[in-house]
Amino acid sequence: MLKIWGRASSSNVMKVLWLCEELSIDHERIDVGGEYGRTREPFYLAMNPNALVPVIEEPDGYSVWESHSILRYLVATRRPGDPMHPAAPRQRADVERWMDWQLASLSGPMTPLFWTYVRTPEAQRDLAAAAKARDAAEALWGIVDRQLDGRDYVAGSFSLADIVLGPYLHRWFALPVSRAPMPNLEAWYERLQANHAGFAQHVAVPMT
Ligand SMILES: N[C@@H](CCC(=O)N[C@@H](CS)C(=O)NCC(=O)O)C(=O)O
C-alpha cells in the first residue's frame, strides 16, 4: 500500500490526502514532522534530504518529496489523463501556473500569517509583520477572486489548482484577520466544502 509520511496538520500533507480521497487511493499515513519528529533520522533523510513533509513511498521503496510533484505523480500513475491534471498543453498550463503561483507567491504572505496566529504564543507575535502579510495576502486573493469570475473552479473545471490552493483558502477564512468582501472566493470556498469530501475531511479542519 502507498505510504504517506507526514503529520495531518501540514498544508502540504493535506493536499496529498485530499487527492487520495478524490482518486480513492488506498494509503497508510504515518505521523512525522512537527511534534512527531523523525524527519532528521537517516531513513527519512534518505527519502527526503530536506527533512520536510510530505513524502510518499511506494511498496517497492520508490519515494517522492515536494507536494506538487507528488500530486502530479499520483495522477500520472493512478489515473493518467484525468482532467484534474490535463494532458493538453494549454489546459495543463492553465492548471500548473496556479500550482507554481501557490508555491512562489501565495506562500510568501500566508505562511507568516498562519504562524503568527496559530503557532506563535500571543505575547511573542509580531503584529506589524502580520499586518503587512495580511495586506499582501488580500491582494493575492483578489487575483483569485477575479479569476473565479464566471468559473466554478480556478482553472474552469476542478483540478490540482484547486487542491493546492485549498489549504490556504481555508486558512484565509479561518484566521482572525479582516478580509475585503470577495464573493467569488467565498462561493468557491463553500463549493469545495459542499462538493469535495476530501476538502471537508482533511483541509477545512481546525488549525493547529
Ligand atoms: N515545498 C515543499 C514544502 C514542504 C514543507 O515546508 N513542509 C513543512 C510542513 S507544511 C514541514 O515539513 N515542516 C517541518 C515539519 O513539519 O517538521 C512541499 O510543497 O512539499
The ligand as a Gaussian input file, in Angstrom:
#p B3LYP/6-31G(d) Opt

LIG

0 1
 N        7.670000      22.878000      -0.960000
 C        7.531000      21.766000      -0.035000
 C        7.388000      22.341000       1.363000
 C        7.341000      21.268000       2.419000
 C        7.232000      21.897000       3.801000
 O        7.659000      23.052000       4.034000
 N        6.669000      21.130000       4.735000
 C        6.526000      21.627000       6.086000
 C        5.083000      21.364000       6.587000
 S        3.867000      22.213000       5.608000
 C        7.464000      20.859000       7.022000
 O        7.897000      19.762000       6.704000
 N        7.773000      21.457000       8.170000
 C        8.645000      20.829000       9.127000
 C        7.990000      19.741000       9.918000
 O        6.761000      19.527000       9.821000
 O        8.713000      19.091000      10.691000
 C        6.306000      20.929000      -0.450000
 O        5.426000      21.518000      -1.093000
 O        6.245000      19.733000      -0.161000

